[in-house]
C-alpha cells in the first residue's frame, strides 16, 4: 500500500514539474523626441514609452542611481537606448513653427511576464 501511494505521489509531482513557464516575448515600442532649445545648440530629449502623462506625476527618465537622466546630444540619447537593448526602427523630422523636431522610433522584446497589459 505504501508503495502505491509513493508511486502515485511521485507521478503527480513529476507532472507538476513538467509545466513550463511562459517564455514567449512581446514587442514593445518607444519614441525618442528631440526638440531644439531656444538660442542654444542643445536639445531637449523626451522618451515616450506610452505611459499616461499627468501634470501631477513626474515621468522624467531616471538612471540606475536614481537621479534624473540628462542627455548632452541626440547621439547621447540614441547610444543610451542602444545600451538598454532597444533596436532602432525609423527616424523622421516634423516641422513646426520653423523648427524641426526629430522623432526616433525603437522596439525591444520583453518576456510576456514582464509586460503590464492595459
Backbone bond lengths (Angstrom), bond angles and torsions (degrees), N, CA, C in turn:
res aa  C-N    CA-C-N  psi(-1)  N-CA   C-N-CA  omega(-1)  CA-C   N-CA-C  phi
1 X - - - 1.449 - - 1.535 110.80 -
2 X 1.348 115.59 -42.98 1.453 119.37 178.69 1.518 110.93 -61.89
3 X 1.330 116.02 -38.72 1.450 120.71 -179.20 1.530 111.19 -63.05
4 X 1.312 117.56 -40.51 1.461 122.23 -179.40 1.526 110.47 -66.68
5 X 1.323 117.16 -43.12 1.471 121.08 179.01 1.530 109.73 -65.03
6 X 1.326 116.58 -41.66 1.463 120.99 179.04 1.531 111.30 -62.43
7 X 1.335 117.78 -43.45 1.465 121.89 179.34 1.526 110.23 -66.02
8 X 1.310 118.15 -42.61 1.461 121.96 179.74 1.532 110.47 -63.67
9 X 1.330 115.87 -42.08 1.464 120.38 178.95 1.530 110.88 -64.10
10 X 1.333 117.35 -42.00 1.468 121.04 177.95 1.520 111.41 -63.78
11 X 1.316 118.23 -39.38 1.461 121.57 178.92 1.530 111.22 -65.44
12 X 1.333 116.27 -41.35 1.466 119.14 179.34 1.524 111.27 -65.99
13 X 1.314 117.49 -41.81 1.461 120.57 179.79 1.520 111.43 -68.61
14 X 1.317 117.79 -36.56 1.462 119.65 -178.97 1.523 111.32 -68.29
15 X 1.316 118.60 -34.47 1.468 119.76 177.62 1.525 110.30 -69.50
16 X 1.313 118.03 -33.90 1.466 120.53 177.51 1.523 110.59 -68.91
17 X 1.312 117.69 -32.74 1.454 121.12 -179.94 1.526 112.48 -73.74
18 X 1.318 117.91 -21.95 1.451 121.17 -179.57 1.526 112.70 -80.52
19 X 1.324 118.10 -13.34 1.463 120.74 178.67 1.523 108.91 -65.61
20 X 1.333 116.50 133.91 1.454 120.79 -175.98 1.520 110.14 -105.40
21 X 1.303 114.69 148.55 1.454 120.11 174.53 1.530 108.79 -75.35
22 X 1.323 116.09 154.97 1.460 120.79 179.39 1.525 108.50 -72.09
23 X 1.329 116.66 112.90 1.466 121.21 -177.88 1.525 111.78 -106.52
24 X 1.334 117.02 10.82 1.462 118.75 -179.54 1.527 110.02 -70.31
25 X 1.311 115.60 156.60 1.466 121.24 -176.78 1.519 109.90 -116.74
26 X 1.328 115.00 151.51 1.458 122.87 179.30 1.519 108.64 -123.61
27 X 1.337 116.10 136.34 1.463 120.10 175.18 1.525 109.31 -76.60
28 X 1.319 115.88 135.39 1.454 122.04 173.10 1.522 106.89 -124.02
29 X 1.306 117.12 147.30 1.457 122.17 -175.42 1.516 110.79 -119.91
30 X 1.324 115.71 154.39 1.462 121.29 172.33 1.521 107.99 -147.55
31 X 1.325 114.27 167.45 1.455 120.35 -177.90 1.521 109.14 -135.40
32 X 1.321 116.28 130.66 1.455 122.75 174.40 1.525 106.72 -99.83
33 X 1.332 115.89 125.63 1.462 121.28 -178.57 1.521 108.03 -116.29
34 X 1.329 116.59 121.84 1.465 122.51 -178.85 1.524 108.74 -110.53
35 X 1.334 116.07 117.22 1.459 122.41 -179.53 1.522 108.56 -115.13
36 X 1.343 118.75 127.51 1.473 119.63 179.11 1.529 111.23 -67.41
37 X 1.339 115.53 143.02 1.467 120.47 177.29 1.524 109.83 -83.50
38 X 1.287 115.83 150.88 1.452 122.20 -179.39 1.526 110.28 -68.00
39 X 1.314 117.81 129.04 1.466 125.08 177.94 1.526 112.69 56.55
40 X 1.337 116.59 40.13 1.454 120.55 -179.12 1.527 109.12 -152.33
41 X 1.329 116.05 159.06 1.461 121.21 174.27 1.523 111.68 -88.14
42 X 1.324 117.72 -7.72 1.459 121.92 -177.42 1.522 110.90 -84.01
43 X 1.327 114.91 166.40 1.460 121.39 179.37 1.524 109.93 -126.56
44 X 1.308 115.35 156.04 1.461 121.70 172.44 1.521 107.03 -98.95
45 X 1.325 117.04 127.00 1.458 122.67 -177.90 1.521 108.72 -106.10
46 X 1.328 115.38 128.56 1.457 121.83 175.35 1.520 106.97 -124.35
47 X 1.323 117.02 131.10 1.457 121.37 179.14 1.518 107.86 -111.48
48 X 1.326 115.80 119.05 1.458 122.34 -177.42 1.520 109.07 -102.68
49 X 1.340 116.33 110.88 1.459 121.86 177.70 1.526 111.48 -96.34
50 X 1.337 116.66 3.97 1.458 120.37 179.51 1.514 113.45 92.00
51 X 1.324 117.30 7.79 1.457 119.64 -179.68 1.531 110.18 -78.98
52 X 1.297 115.41 160.37 1.454 121.11 -179.87 1.526 109.76 -71.21
53 X 1.320 116.56 132.35 1.462 121.76 178.60 1.520 109.21 -90.97
54 X 1.321 116.55 142.14 1.457 120.96 179.77 1.517 109.11 -148.63
55 X 1.316 115.99 145.96 1.461 119.83 175.77 1.527 111.22 -70.07
56 X 1.314 117.39 -22.44 1.462 122.14 -174.87 1.523 112.70 -91.23
57 X 1.322 117.64 -13.52 1.460 121.06 -177.30 1.526 109.64 -118.67
58 X 1.322 116.62 131.42 1.461 121.96 179.05 1.521 108.96 -84.69
59 X 1.333 116.91 115.05 1.469 121.27 -176.96 1.524 111.98 -107.35
60 X 1.341 117.40 16.17 1.463 119.00 179.16 1.525 110.05 -65.71
61 X 1.318 115.41 148.71 1.455 122.34 -177.34 1.525 110.34 -73.31
62 X 1.339 116.16 134.36 1.458 121.50 177.74 1.522 109.24 -113.12
63 X 1.326 115.63 145.79 1.457 121.53 176.28 1.515 110.64 -81.17
64 X 1.321 115.88 -177.17 1.462 120.65 -179.70 1.524 112.18 -67.32
65 X 1.340 117.24 -21.92 1.459 120.89 179.27 1.526 112.50 -84.43
66 X 1.338 117.83 -1.50 1.457 121.84 178.72 1.517 114.27 89.61
67 X 1.324 117.12 -6.23 1.464 120.77 179.44 1.525 109.19 -88.20
68 X 1.337 115.54 155.79 1.454 120.05 178.55 1.521 110.00 -65.37
69 X 1.317 116.27 136.15 1.457 122.60 -178.03 1.521 109.47 -83.46
70 X 1.340 116.30 125.78 1.459 122.13 175.77 1.515 107.92 -117.63
71 X 1.324 115.41 142.26 1.458 121.45 -179.54 1.516 109.04 -113.66
72 X 1.332 116.71 140.03 1.458 121.40 178.97 1.523 112.12 -78.30
73 X 1.330 116.96 -40.52 1.464 122.10 -176.97 1.528 109.02 -143.42
74 X 1.313 115.23 175.02 1.467 120.38 175.23 1.527 109.86 -62.00
75 X 1.312 116.43 -41.36 1.475 120.85 -179.16 1.529 110.45 -62.58
76 X 1.322 117.73 -37.46 1.461 121.65 176.63 1.532 110.19 -59.53
77 X 1.317 116.80 -43.72 1.469 121.12 178.77 1.524 111.21 -66.72
78 X 1.336 117.20 -41.71 1.467 120.30 179.86 1.530 111.34 -66.50
79 X 1.329 116.80 -38.93 1.473 120.24 176.11 1.518 110.92 -63.87
80 X 1.321 117.31 -39.36 1.466 121.88 177.33 1.527 110.35 -59.75
81 X 1.334 116.29 -45.97 1.465 120.08 -179.38 1.529 110.83 -63.44
82 X 1.340 117.07 -39.41 1.458 120.60 177.22 1.516 112.41 -63.34
83 X 1.329 116.83 -41.01 1.471 120.83 178.68 1.522 111.47 -65.04
84 X 1.324 116.55 -29.51 1.468 120.82 179.67 1.530 112.49 -83.09
85 X 1.347 116.95 -0.31 1.458 120.64 175.57 1.513 114.99 93.79
86 X 1.326 117.86 7.39 1.459 121.10 178.54 1.527 109.46 -79.34
87 X 1.322 116.93 139.75 1.465 123.31 -179.91 1.525 109.36 -103.21
88 X 1.332 115.83 129.37 1.464 121.88 -180.00 1.521 110.01 -68.53
89 X 1.352 116.16 135.29 1.463 121.28 178.22 1.519 110.92 -110.54
90 X 1.346 116.40 -55.94 1.454 120.11 -171.07 1.526 109.90 -157.99
91 X 1.323 115.94 156.11 1.468 121.70 174.74 1.520 108.19 -136.29
92 X 1.324 115.73 143.78 1.461 119.53 177.73 1.531 109.52 -155.58
93 X 1.339 116.78 143.76 1.462 120.44 176.89 1.530 110.29 -92.32
94 X 1.326 115.05 149.37 1.460 121.66 173.60 1.520 106.99 -124.57
95 X 1.335 116.72 123.27 1.466 121.30 -178.57 1.518 108.82 -90.35
96 X 1.347 114.60 127.93 1.459 120.85 179.44 1.525 108.64 -144.71
97 X 1.318 117.35 118.25 1.474 122.36 177.88 1.528 112.32 52.40
98 X 1.306 117.55 51.84 1.471 124.37 177.77 1.527 114.21 62.64
99 X 1.317 118.47 19.53 1.464 121.92 172.64 1.526 108.00 -127.45
100 X 1.313 115.00 146.30 1.452 119.73 176.94 1.523 109.51 -103.06
101 X 1.309 115.48 125.48 1.462 122.24 176.93 1.525 106.30 -105.01
102 X 1.325 116.78 123.20 1.458 121.68 -176.34 1.524 110.37 -95.27
103 X 1.327 114.92 134.61 1.456 122.21 178.97 1.530 108.10 -117.06
104 X 1.327 115.80 133.37 1.459 122.33 178.41 1.527 108.09 -125.06
105 X 1.325 117.50 123.06 1.457 121.94 -179.26 1.529 109.78 -98.66
106 X 1.336 115.65 139.14 1.464 123.09 -179.57 1.516 109.48 -132.76
107 X 1.341 115.81 158.42 1.455 120.63 171.88 1.523 109.39 -138.82
108 X 1.329 114.84 156.67 1.453 121.23 178.95 1.526 107.76 -150.22
109 X 1.330 116.69 145.42 1.451 121.56 178.45 1.529 109.10 -95.36
110 X 1.333 115.73 130.00 1.457 122.46 178.98 1.524 109.33 -122.09
111 X 1.346 117.89 147.50 1.459 118.71 172.36 1.525 109.51 -61.91
112 X 1.319 115.87 143.16 1.457 121.60 -177.07 1.529 111.07 -55.55
113 X 1.319 117.98 -32.64 1.464 121.40 -178.42 1.522 113.32 -68.69
114 X 1.329 118.36 -21.03 1.460 121.72 -179.28 1.522 113.11 -90.02
115 X 1.327 117.51 -14.67 1.463 121.28 -175.24 1.519 109.91 -89.80
116 X 1.324 115.26 128.30 1.465 120.61 177.48 1.519 107.76 -89.95
117 X 1.305 116.59 119.30 1.474 121.49 179.79 1.522 109.30 -83.25
118 X 1.316 115.30 140.33 1.475 120.08 177.44 1.494 111.02 -85.87
